[in-house]
Amino acid sequence: MATRRSTGDENNASTANISRTRRARLVAEFEGELGIDYKARAAAAEAERRWQTRKTFIVWAIALIFFTIACQKLWTMGQKVDVPFSDVNPVHDLFGE
């Protein structure tokens, strides 16, 4: 008698039952045969995550600096309420020139 070939559902079920470590080992082996260095790819992904973190930190730092400057200007304007439409000149305010 002829043996029956596995259908797509049986094949998908068998792939779902492979453990994660075995699947990772098979993927690494397959990538190795293709010439893909998975360690270099993992290092590049980690470097990309670090760069994304640095960019986020830089953007937030700049935003906080601008926010601080705006708050300081508003506070300075609030101090000069007795003189309407007074010119806000931070150099004059700091050095008294």
Contact map, one row per residue, 1 for C-alpha under 8 A:
1110000000000000000000000000000000000000000000000000000000000000000000000000000000000000000000000
1111000000000000000000000000000000000000000000000000000000000000000000000000000000000000000000000
1111100000000000000000000000000000000000000000000000000000000000000000000000000000000000000000000
0111110000000000000000000000000000000000000000000000000000000000000000000000000000000000000000000
0011111000000000000000000000000000000000000000000000000000000000000000000000000000000000000000000
0001111101100000000000000000000000000000000000000000000000000000000000000000000000000000000000000
0000111111100000000000000000000000000000000000000000000000000000000000000000000000000000000000000
0000011111110000000000000000000000000000000000000000000000000000000000000000000000000000000000000
0000001111111000000000000000000000000000000000000000000000000000000000000000000000000000000000000
0000011111111100000000000000000000000000000000000000000000000000000000000000000000000000000000000
0000011111111110000000000000000000000000000000000000000000000000000000000000000000000000000000000
0000000111111111000000000000000000000000000000000000000000000000000000000000000000000000000000000
0000000011111111100000000000000000000000000000000000000000000000000000000000000000000000000000000
0000000001111111110000000000000000000000000000000000000000000000000000000000000000000000000000000
0000000000111111110000000000000000000000000000000000000000000000000000000000000000000000000000000
0000000000011111110000000000000000000000000000000000000000000000000000000000000000000000000000000
0000000000001111111000000000000000000000000000000000000000000000000000000000000000000000000000000
0000000000000111111101100000000000000000000000000000000000000000000000000000000000000000000000000
0000000000000000111111100000000000000000000000000000000000000000000000000000000000000000000000000
0000000000000000011111110000000000000000000000000000000000000000000000000000000000000000000000000
0000000000000000001111111000000000000000000000000000000000000000000000000000000000000000000000000
0000000000000000011111111100000000000000000000000000000000000000000000000000000000000000000000000
0000000000000000011111111110000000000000000000000000000000000000000000000000000000000000000000000
0000000000000000000111111111000000000000000000000000000000000000000000000000000000000000000000000
0000000000000000000011111111100000000000000000000000000000000000000000000000000000000000000000000
0000000000000000000001111111110000000000000000000000000000000000000000000000000000000000000000000
0000000000000000000000111111111000000000000000000000000000000000000000000000000000000000000000000
0000000000000000000000011111111100000100000000000000000000000000000000000000000000000000000000000
0000000000000000000000001111111110000000000000000000000000000000000000000000000000000000000000000
0000000000000000000000000111111111000000000000000000000000000000000000000000000000000000000000000
0000000000000000000000000011111111111100000000000000000000000000000000000000000000000000000000000
0000000000000000000000000001111111111100000000000000000000000000000000000000000000000000000000000
0000000000000000000000000000111111110000000000000000000000000000000000000000000000000000000000000
0000000000000000000000000000011111110000000000000000000000000000000000000000000000000000000000000
0000000000000000000000000000001111111000000000000000000000000000000000000000000000000000000000000
0000000000000000000000000000001111111100000000000000000000000000000000000000000000000000000000000
0000000000000000000000000000001100111111100000000000000000000000000000000000000000000000000000000
0000000000000000000000000001001100011111110000000000000000000000000000000000000000000000000000000
0000000000000000000000000000000000001111111000000000000000000000000000000000000000000000000000000
0000000000000000000000000000000000001111111100000000000000000000000000000000000000000000000000000
0000000000000000000000000000000000001111111110000000000000000000000000000000000000000000000000000
0000000000000000000000000000000000000111111111000000000000000000000000000000000000000000000000000
0000000000000000000000000000000000000011111111100000000000000000000000000000000000000000000000000
0000000000000000000000000000000000000001111111110000000000000000000000000000000000000000000000000
0000000000000000000000000000000000000000111111111000000000000000000000000000000000000000000000000
0000000000000000000000000000000000000000011111111100000000000000000000000000000000000000000000000
0000000000000000000000000000000000000000001111111110000000000000000000000000000000000000000000000
0000000000000000000000000000000000000000000111111111000000000000000000000000000000000000000000000
0000000000000000000000000000000000000000000011111111100000000000000000000000000000000000000000000
0000000000000000000000000000000000000000000001111111110000000000000000000000000000000000000000000
0000000000000000000000000000000000000000000000111111111000000000000000000000000000000000000000000
0000000000000000000000000000000000000000000000011111111100000000000000000000000000000000000000000
0000000000000000000000000000000000000000000000001111111110000000000000000000000000000000000000000
0000000000000000000000000000000000000000000000000111111111000000000000000000000000000000000000000
0000000000000000000000000000000000000000000000000011111111100000000000000000000000000000000000000
0000000000000000000000000000000000000000000000000001111111110000000000000000000000000000000000000
0000000000000000000000000000000000000000000000000000111111111000000000000000000000000000000000000
0000000000000000000000000000000000000000000000000000011111111100000000000000000000000000000000000
0000000000000000000000000000000000000000000000000000001111111110000000000000000000000000000000000
0000000000000000000000000000000000000000000000000000000111111111000000000000000000000000000000000
0000000000000000000000000000000000000000000000000000000011111111100000000000000000000000000000000
0000000000000000000000000000000000000000000000000000000001111111110000000000000000000000000000000
0000000000000000000000000000000000000000000000000000000000111111111000000000000000000000000000000
0000000000000000000000000000000000000000000000000000000000011111111100000000000000000000000000000
0000000000000000000000000000000000000000000000000000000000001111111110000000000000000000000000000
0000000000000000000000000000000000000000000000000000000000000111111111000000000000000000000000000
0000000000000000000000000000000000000000000000000000000000000011111111100000000000000000000000000
0000000000000000000000000000000000000000000000000000000000000001111111110000000000000000000000000
0000000000000000000000000000000000000000000000000000000000000000111111111000000000000000000000000
0000000000000000000000000000000000000000000000000000000000000000011111111100000000000000000000000
0000000000000000000000000000000000000000000000000000000000000000001111111110000000000000000000000
0000000000000000000000000000000000000000000000000000000000000000000111111111000000000000000000000
0000000000000000000000000000000000000000000000000000000000000000000011111111100000000001000000000
0000000000000000000000000000000000000000000000000000000000000000000001111111110000000000000000000
0000000000000000000000000000000000000000000000000000000000000000000000111111111000000000000000000
0000000000000000000000000000000000000000000000000000000000000000000000011111111100000001000000000
0000000000000000000000000000000000000000000000000000000000000000000000001111111110000001000000000
0000000000000000000000000000000000000000000000000000000000000000000000000111111110000000000000000
0000000000000000000000000000000000000000000000000000000000000000000000000011111111000000000000000
0000000000000000000000000000000000000000000000000000000000000000000000000001111111110100000000000
0000000000000000000000000000000000000000000000000000000000000000000000000000111111110000000000000
0000000000000000000000000000000000000000000000000000000000000000000000000000001111110000000000000
0000000000000000000000000000000000000000000000000000000000000000000000000000000111111100000000000
0000000000000000000000000000000000000000000000000000000000000000000000000000000111111100000000000
0000000000000000000000000000000000000000000000000000000000000000000000000000000000111110000000000
0000000000000000000000000000000000000000000000000000000000000000000000000000000100111111000000000
0000000000000000000000000000000000000000000000000000000000000000000000000000000000001111100000000
0000000000000000000000000000000000000000000000000000000000000000000000001001100000000111110000000
0000000000000000000000000000000000000000000000000000000000000000000000000000000000000011111110000
0000000000000000000000000000000000000000000000000000000000000000000000000000000000000001111111000
0000000000000000000000000000000000000000000000000000000000000000000000000000000000000000111111111
0000000000000000000000000000000000000000000000000000000000000000000000000000000000000000111111111
0000000000000000000000000000000000000000000000000000000000000000000000000000000000000000111111111
0000000000000000000000000000000000000000000000000000000000000000000000000000000000000000011111110
0000000000000000000000000000000000000000000000000000000000000000000000000000000000000000001111111
0000000000000000000000000000000000000000000000000000000000000000000000000000000000000000001111111
0000000000000000000000000000000000000000000000000000000000000000000000000000000000000000001110111
